[in-house]
Amino acid sequence: MLPLTAEEILPLIRQALAEDVGPGDVTSMATVPEMARASARMVAREPLVVAGLLLAETTFREVAPTLQITSAARDGDRLDTGQTLLTVSGTARGILTAERVALNFVQRLSGIATLTAQFVTAIEHTRTRILDTRKTTPGLRRLEKYAVRCGGGHNHRFGLYDRVLIKDNHLAALRDARPNPVAAAVKRARSAYPELLVEVEADTLDQVSDALAAGADIILLDNMTPQELKEAVRRVAGQAQTEASGGVNLQTVRSIAATGVDFISVGALTHSARAVDIALDFDEEPHVTTPPR
């Protein structure tokens, strides 16, 4: 996945600022002198993996273009409690107005990266890779899948358009197809989109055999026991890639990886990651700079 760019995230940042700031930050405008200046640090309040710093930087600059911002970390870095992500200095009003939106982005994306890193660490020294899913926040998929990469995970298909994934409901709609629904679905997919990978969901070992015979590139082993996963991997014998899904958590992921599957997809990476604790600490009280006469 390509790195995020300021151009692509700017519309989202502007939408978030419009939602939060509206016609103006009334508290800061009422209480903080216009010429007051300050410096602040974005600080990790717990161990975490960083993601989304560009969104924070762009948010601060969108609110107050003259702010001076220095990154102390990079996306993908692992930080301990108390370490600094970035520093910002300049107009106090600008820092205060941008603070919450900047933190919201970084806390959310770093939460995804941190959880992903925990799953990746749990299966160290196996051949298996951790994948995300399409269970993302509407409108934020690009950001959330980027955060998964920051945490060491890999991206599954980005949407319905970049891979054929034949699932149980597709097969149910083809239940009368010959010679069997899996073979018919794979044949049609190859004909319609020959350039795309074709993946087939299998709920049983018989469906694994059908998918293999049909020539699927990847077989999604859904909600299978470790014993069934081992048998599926044995049957496939490297003729297709295998992906385990369902019932995956930090307690089970290692045993699933031990079955020899190529991938484990984890919806929780994006739909259940909590925002990590990051704060913006002012280094000193804002002070007023007297303008030159």
QUIWO-V999274 format. One line per field, one symbol per residue. ss: DSSP state (H for helix, E for strand, - for the rest). phi: phi as a letter, one per 20 degrees, with the letter a starting at -180 (. if undefined). burial: b if it has 9 or more other C-alpha atoms within 8 Angstrom, else e. Layout:
ss = ???
phi = ???
burial = ???
//
This chain:
ss = -----HHHHHHHHHHHHHHHH----HHHHHH----EEEEEEEEE---EE---HHHHHHHHHHH----EEEE------EE----EEEEEEEEHHHHHHHHHHHHHHHHHHHHHHHHHHHHHHH------EEE---------HHHHHHHHHH---E---------EEE-HHHHHH-------HHHHHHHHHHHH-----EEEEE--HHHHHHHHHH---EEEEE---HHHHHHHHHHH----EEEEE-------HHHHH-----EEE--HHHH------EEEEE----EE-----
phi = .fffcfffeggffffffffeelfrefffffddggefcbcbcecfebfbdfbnfffffffffffbgefeccfdbcgnfedegnfeebcbbpgfgffffegffgfgfffffffffffgffffffdgmdeededeceedfgndggfffffgffenecefffbfddaecedffffffdfefdfbgfffffffffffcfedfddcececfffgffffffnffcdeeelefgfffffffffflmfbeccebnmebfedfffffffnffccecffgdecfeffeccddffbfgceeffff
burial = eeebebeebbeebbebbbeebeeebeebbeebbebbbbbbbbbbbbbbbbbbbbbbbbbbbebbeebebebebbbbeebbbeebbbbbbbbbbbbbbbbebbbebbbbbbbbbbbbbbbbebbeeeebbbbbbbebbeeebebbbbbbbbbbbbbbbbeeeebbebbeeebeebeeeeebbbbbbbbebbeeeeebebbbbbbebebbbbbbebebbbbbbbbbebebbbbbbeebeeebbbbbbbebebebbbebbebbbbbbbbbebbbebebbebbbebeeebeeeeeee
//
